[in-house]
Amino acid sequence: MTSHIPIQAEDTFGAEDYVRMENLLLDRETPKAQLEEICMTLAHTPTAEAQELLGRFRNSARATEVTWLEPAIEEGQMHYLEPRNEQEEREFLALKVIEDIEDRILDLDMDLSRHRLRRDKAEIELEAIRSLIADGEFEEGADLPLVDAMRTHQARFDELDEEIETNEKIINRIRAAIQTEKYQQVSPLTMRHWHLDGEG
């Protein structure tokens, strides 16, 4: 593995430099050591162009020659997304808020699935009990406890569904307020690499 290099300034490389590096990365004749050096350089260059180029190289035939490519891409993304001014710090924090809300939605969705399952199972049992009442094998009203249980599950299901919708609206509003381009399409999975001071 090539030696680590310091983080590069955003204006270190121009369009011609990226084209040259891409040509070398995709050239079958480029020595492995040079591939590694370019990947290490790109991983330490906090620009969209560097990250896009690493992504294209990841899908190339020679990507497997750089055995540490995936960690390099993750490291490069971290350097790229690092906030560099007050607005970026606030929008970066907004992404962490989105991550928290999406975790909350996952919990709500699991709870909603449980209530859907209980409601659907109760519905099948209720049909059987009502059939037995119709045949005179069960007394009238034998279905009432199950009807109450179904209403309870349906009411909780509706509450959870509304809560999920509310949280999704909050996420959409937070996303709409993000102006920094590099933060506009960031996946919540990407944000899991960062842990802010005070986070559990």
Secondary structure in CASP SS format (residue, H / E / C, confidence):
PFRMAT SS
TARGET T0000
AUTHOR 0000-0000-0000
METHOD secondary structure of the structure
MODEL  1
M C 1.00
T C 1.00
S C 1.00
H C 1.00
I C 1.00
P C 1.00
I C 1.00
Q C 1.00
A C 1.00
E C 1.00
D C 1.00
T C 1.00
F C 1.00
G C 1.00
A H 1.00
E H 1.00
D H 1.00
Y H 1.00
V H 1.00
R H 1.00
M H 1.00
E H 1.00
N H 1.00
L H 1.00
L H 1.00
L H 1.00
D C 1.00
R C 1.00
E C 1.00
T C 1.00
P C 1.00
K H 1.00
A H 1.00
Q H 1.00
L H 1.00
E H 1.00
E H 1.00
I H 1.00
C H 1.00
M H 1.00
T H 1.00
L H 1.00
A H 1.00
H C 1.00
T C 1.00
P C 1.00
T C 1.00
A H 1.00
E H 1.00
A H 1.00
Q H 1.00
E H 1.00
L H 1.00
L H 1.00
G H 1.00
R H 1.00
F H 1.00
R H 1.00
N C 1.00
S C 1.00
A C 1.00
R C 1.00
A H 1.00
T H 1.00
E H 1.00
V C 1.00
T C 1.00
W C 1.00
L H 1.00
E H 1.00
P H 1.00
A H 1.00
I H 1.00
E H 1.00
E H 1.00
G H 1.00
Q H 1.00
M H 1.00
H H 1.00
Y H 1.00
L H 1.00
E C 1.00
P C 1.00
R C 1.00
N C 1.00
E H 1.00
Q H 1.00
E H 1.00
E H 1.00
R H 1.00
E H 1.00
F H 1.00
L H 1.00
A H 1.00
L H 1.00
K H 1.00
V H 1.00
I H 1.00
E H 1.00
D H 1.00
I H 1.00
E H 1.00
D H 1.00
R H 1.00
I H 1.00
L H 1.00
D H 1.00
L H 1.00
D H 1.00
M H 1.00
D H 1.00
L H 1.00
S H 1.00
R H 1.00
H H 1.00
R H 1.00
L H 1.00
R H 1.00
R H 1.00
D H 1.00
K H 1.00
A H 1.00
E H 1.00
I H 1.00
E H 1.00
L H 1.00
E H 1.00
A H 1.00
I H 1.00
R H 1.00
S H 1.00
L H 1.00
I H 1.00
A H 1.00
D C 1.00
G C 1.00
E C 1.00
F C 1.00
E C 1.00
E C 1.00
G C 1.00
A C 1.00
D C 1.00
L H 1.00
P H 1.00
L H 1.00
V H 1.00
D H 1.00
A H 1.00
M H 1.00
R H 1.00
T H 1.00
H H 1.00
Q H 1.00
A H 1.00
R H 1.00
F H 1.00
D H 1.00
E H 1.00
L H 1.00
D H 1.00
E H 1.00
E H 1.00
I H 1.00
E H 1.00
T H 1.00
N H 1.00
E H 1.00
K H 1.00
I H 1.00
I H 1.00
N H 1.00
R H 1.00
I H 1.00
R H 1.00
A H 1.00
A H 1.00
I C 1.00
Q C 1.00
T C 1.00
E H 1.00
K H 1.00
Y H 1.00
Q H 1.00
Q C 1.00
V C 1.00
S C 1.00
P H 1.00
L H 1.00
T H 1.00
M H 1.00
R C 1.00
H C 1.00
W C 1.00
H C 1.00
L C 1.00
D C 1.00
G C 1.00
E C 1.00
G C 1.00
END
